Amino acid sequence: MTTRLPQRRIARLTATAGLVSLGGIALSLAGTSQAQAKTLSYKGSVDTNRWGPVEAVITVSGGRIVGVRIPVSPNHTNRSVQINNRAIPLLKAETLSAQSARVQNVSGATYTVISYQHSLQSAIDKAKSAGAL
């Protein structure tokens, strides 16, 4: 005895003039290009201050900084963790807004900010050298 599986409807995919339609859902691809879609990350040098190391990694797409990670930051004491938990989100937001390493100091996190600026500038320089910024 042979069992027949029910036939499934396959959605029709059409693409014309930057518009993709999939089963009644349309997505506009206007204004996108391969250059804009290319996303690369650049790691800054580790900058060490009296409280520990700081490293910034930027993500660049379409000639802009679209993301910032700080995988290394001082965390040897609860106080360092507390300070960086407050400072790092502010530094990331300012970097995305300024599109540069010129970020405001965060009260209580001066050493972290200075090291962040150095590492961030290193990452930006690498991105510029690669032609991404």
C-alpha positions as CSV (number, residue, x, y, z in Angstrom):
1,M,0.0,0.0,0.0
2,T,1.3,3.4,-1.0
3,T,0.7,6.5,1.1
4,R,0.2,9.7,-0.7
5,L,1.3,12.8,1.0
6,P,-0.9,15.9,0.6
7,Q,0.4,18.3,-2.1
8,R,1.6,21.6,-0.8
9,R,1.1,24.8,-2.5
10,I,4.4,26.4,-3.5
11,A,4.4,30.1,-3.2
12,R,5.2,31.9,-6.4
13,L,8.3,34.1,-6.2
14,T,8.5,37.0,-8.7
15,A,11.1,39.8,-8.9
16,T,10.8,42.9,-11.1
17,A,12.4,46.3,-10.8
18,G,13.6,45.9,-7.2
19,L,10.3,44.5,-5.9
20,V,10.1,40.9,-4.7
21,S,6.7,39.3,-4.2
22,L,6.3,36.1,-2.3
23,G,2.7,34.8,-2.0
24,G,1.2,38.3,-1.8
25,I,3.9,39.8,0.4
26,A,5.9,42.4,-1.4
27,L,9.4,43.5,-0.3
28,S,11.0,46.6,-1.8
29,L,14.7,46.2,-2.6
30,A,15.0,49.7,-3.9
31,G,18.1,51.6,-2.8
32,T,20.1,48.5,-1.9
33,S,23.3,47.4,-3.6
34,Q,26.1,45.0,-3.0
35,A,28.2,47.7,-1.5
36,Q,25.6,48.6,1.1
37,A,24.9,44.9,1.9
38,K,28.6,44.2,2.6
39,T,29.1,44.2,6.4
40,L,32.6,43.8,7.9
41,S,34.0,44.0,11.4
42,Y,37.2,45.7,12.4
43,K,39.0,45.0,15.7
44,G,40.8,47.8,17.4
45,S,44.0,47.3,19.3
46,V,43.7,46.5,23.0
47,D,44.5,49.5,25.1
48,T,45.4,48.9,28.7
49,N,44.9,51.4,31.5
50,R,45.5,51.2,35.2
51,W,42.2,49.3,35.7
52,G,42.6,46.8,32.8
53,P,42.3,46.3,29.0
54,V,39.7,47.7,26.7
55,E,39.1,46.5,23.1
56,A,36.6,47.9,20.6
57,V,35.2,46.1,17.5
58,I,33.2,48.0,15.0
59,T,30.8,46.7,12.3
60,V,30.8,48.7,9.1
61,S,28.2,48.6,6.4
62,G,27.5,51.0,3.6
63,G,30.3,53.3,4.6
64,R,28.9,53.8,8.2
65,I,29.6,52.3,11.6
66,V,26.5,50.3,12.3
67,G,27.6,48.4,15.4
68,V,30.1,48.5,18.2
69,R,31.1,45.7,20.5
70,I,33.5,45.9,23.5
71,P,34.5,42.3,24.1
72,V,37.3,43.2,26.5
73,S,36.8,45.7,29.4
74,P,38.0,45.9,33.0
75,N,36.0,43.4,35.1
76,H,38.4,42.4,37.9
77,T,36.2,44.0,40.6
78,N,32.4,44.4,41.1
79,R,33.0,48.2,41.0
80,S,34.7,47.9,37.5
81,V,31.8,45.8,36.2
82,Q,29.3,48.3,37.6
83,I,31.1,51.3,36.1
84,N,31.4,49.6,32.7
85,N,27.8,48.3,32.7
86,R,26.8,52.0,32.9
87,A,29.5,53.5,30.6
88,I,29.6,51.0,27.7
89,P,26.1,51.5,26.4
90,L,26.6,55.3,26.4
91,L,29.9,54.9,24.5
92,K,28.3,52.7,21.9
93,A,25.4,55.0,21.4
94,E,27.7,58.0,21.1
95,T,29.9,56.2,18.6
96,L,27.0,55.3,16.4
97,S,25.8,58.9,16.5
98,A,29.1,60.6,16.0
99,Q,30.5,58.0,13.6
100,S,33.9,58.7,15.1
101,A,36.0,58.2,18.2
102,R,35.1,61.6,19.5
103,V,32.8,60.6,22.3
104,Q,32.0,62.4,25.6
105,N,33.6,61.3,28.8
106,V,31.4,59.3,31.2
107,S,31.8,60.4,34.8
108,G,33.5,57.8,36.9
109,A,34.8,55.9,33.8
110,T,37.5,58.2,32.6
111,Y,40.2,55.5,32.2
112,T,37.8,53.2,30.3
113,V,36.7,56.1,28.0
114,I,40.2,57.0,27.1
115,S,41.2,53.4,26.4
116,Y,37.9,52.9,24.5
117,Q,38.7,56.0,22.3
118,H,42.2,54.6,21.5
119,S,40.9,51.2,20.6
120,L,38.0,52.6,18.7
121,Q,40.3,54.9,16.7
122,S,42.5,51.9,15.8
123,A,39.4,50.0,14.5
124,I,38.3,53.1,12.5
125,D,41.7,53.5,11.0
126,K,41.7,49.8,9.9
127,A,38.3,50.3,8.3
128,K,39.4,53.4,6.5
129,S,42.6,51.7,5.3
130,A,40.4,48.9,3.9
131,G,38.1,51.5,2.2
132,A,35.1,50.6,4.2
133,L,34.8,54.1,5.8
